[in-house]
């Protein structure tokens, strides 16, 4: 709701100055005309911009929150509760501060007569387009309950997949970080204290020992320069990734990398199939649904292909034909889409193939993560072995020489 300041002529001819809240200027004018004959001036009141940051409020709405919210909408609307009351009840029960604020603001707009999708779009910039467009399609087709049920299934599956990946990555990352800290302490603190002792043996040090001392000396002397270089590289890659060219380059690179490329391709296929099925089930036309999917899919290069396919769809092609020459989507996905269109069961076919690729992506991720831990162990073992050998080789050499004498 916006606040407007106005000056008008009342029915008795007097001048009236006042403030009114409305969704837009047209609604404000209609409300003022109920008590006044002429509106001489009306303008929005500019609110002072205040920085009010709640560190406990999330930066975006999580998949778990979206799934729970969709489930609550489905249950309450099925029970026959009015929309405004439903939104208020869900907002009161919501633990997510960002979603609670969005729902409370949307409840006021819906009470004023505006659509739920429009209210969520206005107040919820951090809500995915898939969620809002599915709600909008459900409102327009009269199948809002079914739309919320589809959203619950969609975001529950996404939440479980993300949770599984994060859980699998936690242990290897912690081990790697601890190992880096320990090796850094050894190289920067321990090795320099032993350098004088090793050099006091009076013999030429073995090559591994000389390499270890050189690395330790470099890290001890130029550690700040190394940090600056690493930070500059990370910043440069980050800024490049923020550009459209960089996003596309990273997206294509992820598709071509060993192991990661397979997982990325399966994830993209699952996301396209599941999202498209959800939007089509809500009643959206194929072109509109494909446009939304092209904007929300994680893979930039897949999104570009979907955008190009929209033009072919508008030219009279079927969805399967429009995606036939895709470089990044699996052939089986496109073939199943063609079969689904031919049989008139595109939504069910997309759900089935989406579930298949979700499971394939999970299996591929599990296999990759299963290899990650032993790889980290082997790499750390080699580094530790090198450090130990480099330190003890001079001692062994001196002991052997002394024994010979």
C-alpha positions as CSV (number, residue, x, y, z in Angstrom):
1,X,0.0,0.0,0.0
2,X,1.1,3.5,-0.8
3,X,0.4,6.8,1.0
4,X,-1.0,9.8,-1.0
5,X,-1.3,13.4,0.0
6,X,-4.2,15.2,-1.6
7,X,-6.2,18.5,-1.8
8,X,-9.8,18.3,-2.8
9,X,-13.1,20.2,-2.8
10,X,-15.7,18.7,-0.5
11,X,-19.4,18.5,-1.3
12,X,-20.1,21.6,0.8
13,X,-17.5,23.6,-1.2
14,X,-14.8,23.7,1.4
15,X,-11.2,22.8,0.7
16,X,-10.0,19.5,2.2
17,X,-6.4,18.5,2.7
18,X,-5.7,14.9,3.8
19,X,-3.7,11.7,3.5
20,X,-5.0,8.4,2.2
21,X,-3.5,4.9,1.7
22,X,-4.2,3.0,-1.5
23,X,-2.6,0.5,-3.8
24,X,-2.2,3.1,-6.6
25,X,-3.2,6.6,-7.6
26,X,-6.4,5.5,-9.3
27,X,-7.7,3.7,-6.3
28,X,-6.8,6.8,-4.1
29,X,-8.8,9.0,-6.5
30,X,-11.9,6.7,-6.3
31,X,-11.8,6.7,-2.5
32,X,-11.5,10.5,-2.3
33,X,-14.4,11.0,-4.8
34,X,-16.7,9.2,-2.3
35,X,-16.6,12.3,0.0
36,X,-15.3,15.1,-2.4
37,X,-16.5,16.4,-5.7
38,X,-13.2,17.6,-7.2
39,X,-9.6,16.5,-6.6
40,X,-7.3,19.4,-7.1
41,X,-4.0,17.8,-6.3
42,X,-2.8,14.3,-5.4
43,X,0.8,13.1,-5.0
44,X,2.5,10.1,-3.4
45,X,4.2,10.8,-0.1
46,X,7.9,10.0,-0.2
47,X,8.9,8.0,2.7
48,X,12.3,8.5,4.3
49,X,14.7,5.7,3.4
50,X,15.9,4.1,6.5
51,X,18.5,1.4,6.8
52,X,16.9,-1.2,8.9
53,X,18.9,-4.4,8.6
54,X,17.9,-7.5,10.6
55,X,20.9,-9.7,10.8
56,X,18.6,-12.6,11.7
57,X,16.5,-12.2,8.5
58,X,17.6,-14.5,5.6
59,X,18.8,-13.0,2.4
60,X,16.3,-15.2,0.4
61,X,13.4,-17.5,0.9
62,X,14.7,-21.1,1.2
63,X,13.3,-24.1,-0.6
64,X,12.2,-25.6,2.8
65,X,10.2,-22.4,3.6
66,X,8.6,-22.4,0.2
67,X,7.6,-26.0,0.5
68,X,6.1,-25.5,4.0
69,X,4.3,-22.4,2.9
70,X,2.8,-24.1,-0.2
71,X,1.7,-27.0,2.0
72,X,-0.1,-24.6,4.4
73,X,-1.8,-22.8,1.6
74,X,-3.0,-26.1,0.1
75,X,-4.4,-27.4,3.5
76,X,-6.1,-24.1,4.5
77,X,-7.6,-23.3,1.1
78,X,-8.9,-26.9,0.8
79,X,-10.5,-26.4,4.2
80,X,-12.4,-23.4,2.8
81,X,-10.7,-20.5,4.7
82,X,-10.9,-17.1,3.0
83,X,-7.7,-16.0,1.3
84,X,-6.9,-13.0,3.5
85,X,-7.4,-15.1,6.7
86,X,-5.3,-17.9,5.2
87,X,-2.4,-15.5,4.5
88,X,-2.6,-14.0,8.0
89,X,-2.6,-17.4,9.7
90,X,0.4,-18.7,7.7
91,X,2.3,-15.5,8.4
92,X,1.7,-15.9,12.1
93,X,3.0,-19.5,12.0
94,X,6.0,-18.8,9.8
95,X,9.4,-19.0,11.4
96,X,11.2,-17.5,8.5
97,X,11.3,-13.7,9.1
98,X,11.6,-12.7,5.5
99,X,8.6,-14.9,4.4
100,X,6.6,-13.6,7.4
101,X,7.2,-10.0,6.4
102,X,6.2,-10.8,2.8
103,X,3.0,-12.5,3.8
104,X,1.9,-9.8,6.2
105,X,2.4,-7.2,3.5
106,X,0.6,-9.3,0.9
107,X,-2.3,-9.9,3.3
108,X,-3.1,-6.2,3.3
109,X,-3.0,-6.0,-0.5
110,X,-5.2,-9.1,-0.9
111,X,-7.7,-7.6,1.6
112,X,-7.8,-4.5,-0.6
113,X,-8.9,-6.7,-3.5
114,X,-5.7,-7.6,-5.4
115,X,-4.5,-11.0,-6.5
116,X,-2.2,-13.1,-4.4
117,X,0.3,-13.5,-7.2
118,X,0.4,-9.8,-7.8
119,X,0.8,-9.1,-4.1
120,X,3.6,-11.7,-3.7
121,X,5.4,-10.2,-6.8
122,X,5.2,-6.7,-5.4
123,X,6.3,-7.6,-1.8
124,X,8.4,-10.7,-2.4
125,X,11.4,-9.8,-4.5
126,X,13.3,-12.8,-3.0
127,X,10.5,-15.3,-4.0
128,X,11.4,-17.4,-7.1
129,X,9.5,-16.6,-10.3
130,X,8.3,-20.2,-10.5
131,X,6.4,-19.8,-7.3
132,X,4.7,-16.6,-8.2
133,X,3.9,-17.6,-11.8
134,X,2.4,-20.9,-10.7
135,X,0.2,-19.1,-8.1
136,X,-0.9,-16.7,-10.8
137,X,-1.8,-19.5,-13.2
138,X,-3.7,-21.2,-10.5
139,X,-5.7,-18.1,-9.7
140,X,-6.5,-17.5,-13.4
141,X,-7.5,-21.2,-14.0
142,X,-9.3,-21.7,-10.7
143,X,-7.0,-24.5,-9.7
144,X,-5.1,-22.7,-6.9
145,X,-5.2,-25.6,-4.5
146,X,-3.6,-27.9,-7.0
147,X,-1.0,-25.3,-7.9
148,X,0.1,-25.1,-4.2
149,X,0.2,-28.9,-4.0
150,X,2.5,-29.0,-7.1
151,X,4.7,-26.3,-5.5
152,X,5.0,-28.3,-2.3
153,X,6.2,-31.4,-4.1
154,X,8.6,-29.4,-6.3
155,X,10.3,-27.5,-3.5
156,X,10.3,-30.4,-1.1
157,X,12.3,-32.4,-3.6
158,X,14.6,-29.4,-4.2
159,X,15.2,-29.0,-0.5
160,X,16.0,-32.7,0.1
161,X,18.5,-32.7,-2.8
162,X,20.3,-29.5,-1.6
163,X,20.4,-30.8,2.0
164,X,21.9,-34.1,0.9
165,X,24.7,-32.4,-1.1
166,X,25.5,-30.0,1.7
167,X,25.7,-32.8,4.2
168,X,28.0,-34.8,2.0
169,X,30.3,-31.8,1.5
170,X,30.6,-30.8,5.1
171,X,33.1,-33.4,6.3
172,X,35.6,-33.2,3.4
173,X,35.6,-29.4,3.5
174,X,36.3,-29.3,7.3
175,X,39.1,-31.9,6.9
176,X,40.6,-29.9,4.0
177,X,40.5,-26.6,6.0
178,X,42.1,-28.1,9.0
179,X,44.8,-29.7,6.9
180,X,45.6,-26.4,5.2
181,X,45.9,-24.7,8.5
182,X,48.2,-27.4,9.9
183,X,50.5,-27.5,6.8
184,X,50.7,-23.7,6.8
185,X,51.8,-23.7,10.5
186,X,54.4,-26.3,9.8
187,X,55.8,-24.5,6.7
188,X,55.8,-21.0,8.2
189,X,56.6,-21.7,11.9
190,X,58.2,-25.2,12.3
191,X,60.4,-25.5,9.2
192,X,62.2,-22.0,9.6
193,X,63.2,-23.0,13.2
194,X,64.8,-26.2,11.9
195,X,66.5,-24.6,8.9
196,X,69.6,-23.5,10.8
197,X,69.9,-26.9,12.4
198,X,69.7,-28.7,9.1
199,X,72.2,-26.3,7.5
200,X,74.7,-26.7,10.4
201,X,75.3,-30.3,9.4
202,X,78.0,-28.9,7.0
203,X,77.0,-31.2,4.1
204,X,75.0,-30.5,1.0
205,X,71.3,-30.9,1.8
206,X,69.2,-33.3,-0.3
207,X,67.1,-31.9,-3.0
208,X,63.7,-32.5,-1.2
209,X,65.1,-30.6,1.8
210,X,66.3,-27.7,-0.3
211,X,62.9,-27.5,-2.0
212,X,61.1,-27.6,1.4
213,X,63.3,-24.8,2.8
214,X,62.8,-22.7,-0.3
215,X,59.0,-23.0,-0.1
216,X,59.0,-22.3,3.6
217,X,61.3,-19.2,3.1
218,X,58.9,-17.9,0.3
219,X,55.8,-18.4,2.5
220,X,57.4,-16.9,5.5
221,X,58.7,-13.8,3.6
222,X,56.0,-13.2,1.0
223,X,52.8,-14.7,2.7
224,X,51.1,-11.3,2.5
225,X,51.9,-11.0,-1.3
226,X,50.5,-14.5,-1.8
227,X,47.3,-13.6,0.0
228,X,47.0,-10.4,-2.2
229,X,47.5,-12.4,-5.4
230,X,45.0,-15.1,-4.3
231,X,42.4,-12.4,-3.3
232,X,42.9,-10.5,-6.6
233,X,42.4,-13.7,-8.6
234,X,39.3,-14.6,-6.6
235,X,37.9,-11.0,-7.0
236,X,38.7,-11.0,-10.7
237,X,36.9,-14.3,-11.3
238,X,34.0,-13.1,-9.2
239,X,33.6,-9.9,-11.2
240,X,33.9,-11.7,-14.4
241,X,31.3,-14.2,-13.3
242,X,28.9,-11.3,-12.5
243,X,29.0,-10.2,-16.2
244,X,26.7,-11.8,-18.8
245,X,29.8,-13.1,-20.7
246,X,31.3,-14.5,-17.6
247,X,28.1,-16.3,-16.5
248,X,27.8,-17.9,-19.9
249,X,31.5,-18.9,-20.0
250,X,31.3,-20.5,-16.5
251,X,28.0,-22.3,-17.4
252,X,29.6,-23.8,-20.6
253,X,32.8,-24.7,-18.6
254,X,30.8,-26.6,-16.0
255,X,29.0,-28.6,-18.7
256,X,32.4,-29.7,-20.2
257,X,34.3,-30.6,-17.0
258,X,34.9,-34.3,-16.2
259,X,32.5,-35.6,-13.6
260,X,31.1,-32.1,-12.8
261,X,29.8,-31.8,-16.4
262,X,27.7,-35.0,-16.0
263,X,26.2,-33.8,-12.7
264,X,25.5,-30.3,-14.1
265,X,23.8,-31.8,-17.2
266,X,21.6,-34.1,-15.1
267,X,20.7,-31.3,-12.7
268,X,19.7,-29.0,-15.6
269,X,17.6,-31.8,-17.2
270,X,15.8,-32.5,-13.8
271,X,15.2,-28.8,-13.2
272,X,13.8,-28.2,-16.7
273,X,11.5,-31.2,-16.5
274,X,10.3,-30.7,-13.0
275,X,9.7,-26.9,-13.3
276,X,8.0,-27.2,-16.7
277,X,5.7,-30.0,-15.3
278,X,4.8,-27.8,-12.4
279,X,4.0,-24.8,-14.6
280,X,2.0,-26.8,-17.1
281,X,0.0,-28.4,-14.4
282,X,-0.9,-25.0,-13.1
283,X,-2.4,-24.2,-16.6
284,X,0.3,-22.0,-18.2
285,X,0.7,-22.3,-22.0
286,X,3.9,-24.0,-23.1
287,X,5.5,-20.8,-24.4
288,X,4.9,-18.9,-21.2
289,X,6.1,-21.9,-19.1
290,X,9.2,-22.3,-21.2
291,X,10.0,-18.6,-20.9
292,X,9.8,-18.8,-17.1
293,X,12.0,-22.0,-17.0
294,X,14.6,-20.2,-19.2
295,X,14.9,-17.5,-16.6
296,X,15.0,-19.6,-13.5
297,X,17.1,-22.6,-14.6
298,X,20.6,-22.6,-13.0
299,X,22.5,-23.3,-16.1
300,X,22.9,-20.2,-18.2
301,X,23.6,-22.0,-21.5
302,X,20.5,-24.2,-21.0
303,X,18.5,-21.0,-20.4
304,X,19.7,-19.5,-23.6
305,X,18.7,-22.6,-25.5
306,X,15.3,-22.5,-24.0
307,X,14.9,-18.9,-25.0
308,X,15.8,-19.7,-28.5
309,X,13.3,-22.6,-28.5
310,X,10.5,-20.2,-27.6
311,X,10.9,-18.5,-31.0
312,X,10.6,-21.8,-32.7
313,X,7.5,-22.7,-30.7
314,X,5.9,-19.4,-31.8
315,X,6.7,-20.4,-35.4
316,X,4.6,-23.5,-35.1
317,X,7.1,-26.2,-34.0
318,X,6.4,-28.6,-31.2
319,X,8.4,-28.4,-28.0
320,X,10.3,-31.6,-28.9
321,X,11.2,-30.2,-32.3
322,X,12.3,-26.9,-30.9
323,X,14.7,-28.6,-28.5
324,X,15.9,-31.2,-30.9
325,X,19.3,-29.7,-31.6
326,X,20.1,-28.8,-28.0
327,X,23.8,-29.1,-27.1
328,X,23.3,-29.4,-23.4
329,X,20.1,-31.2,-22.6
330,X,20.2,-35.0,-22.7
331,X,18.8,-36.7,-25.8
332,X,16.5,-38.9,-23.7
333,X,14.8,-35.9,-22.2
334,X,14.0,-34.4,-25.6
335,X,12.8,-37.8,-26.9
336,X,10.5,-38.2,-23.8
337,X,9.1,-34.7,-24.4
338,X,8.3,-35.7,-28.0
339,X,6.6,-38.8,-26.8
340,X,4.6,-36.9,-24.2
341,X,3.4,-34.4,-26.7
342,X,2.4,-37.1,-29.1
343,X,0.4,-39.0,-26.5
344,X,-1.1,-35.9,-24.9
345,X,0.5,-36.7,-21.5
346,X,3.3,-34.2,-21.5
347,X,2.9,-33.2,-17.8
348,X,3.1,-36.8,-16.6
349,X,6.0,-37.6,-18.9
350,X,7.9,-34.6,-17.6
351,X,7.3,-35.6,-14.0
352,X,8.5,-39.1,-14.7
353,X,11.7,-38.0,-16.6
354,X,12.3,-35.2,-14.0
355,X,12.3,-37.8,-11.2
356,X,14.6,-40.0,-13.2
357,X,17.2,-37.2,-13.8
358,X,16.9,-36.1,-10.2
359,X,17.8,-39.5,-9.0
360,X,20.6,-39.8,-11.6
361,X,22.0,-36.4,-10.5
362,X,21.9,-37.6,-6.9
363,X,23.7,-40.8,-7.8
364,X,26.3,-39.0,-9.8
365,X,26.8,-36.5,-6.9
366,X,27.1,-39.3,-4.4
367,X,29.7,-41.1,-6.5
368,X,31.7,-37.9,-7.0
369,X,31.6,-37.0,-3.3
370,X,32.6,-40.6,-2.5
371,X,35.8,-40.1,-4.4
372,X,36.4,-36.7,-2.9
373,X,37.3,-37.9,0.6
374,X,40.0,-40.5,-0.5
375,X,41.4,-38.0,-3.0
376,X,41.8,-35.4,-0.2
377,X,43.4,-38.1,2.0
378,X,45.9,-39.2,-0.7
379,X,46.9,-35.6,-1.5
380,X,47.4,-34.7,2.2
381,X,49.3,-38.0,2.7
382,X,51.7,-37.1,-0.1
383,X,52.3,-33.6,1.2
384,X,52.9,-34.9,4.8
385,X,55.2,-37.6,3.5
386,X,57.2,-35.1,1.5
387,X,57.6,-32.8,4.5
388,X,58.7,-35.7,6.8
389,X,61.1,-37.1,4.2
390,X,62.6,-33.7,3.5
391,X,63.2,-33.1,7.2
392,X,64.6,-36.5,8.1
393,X,66.7,-37.1,4.9
394,X,69.7,-35.0,6.2
395,X,69.5,-36.7,9.6
396,X,69.6,-40.1,7.9
397,X,72.4,-39.1,5.6
398,X,74.5,-37.8,8.6
399,X,73.8,-41.0,10.6
400,X,74.8,-43.2,7.7
401,X,78.0,-41.2,7.2
402,X,78.8,-41.3,10.9
403,X,78.3,-45.1,10.9
404,X,80.6,-45.5,8.0
405,X,83.4,-43.7,9.8
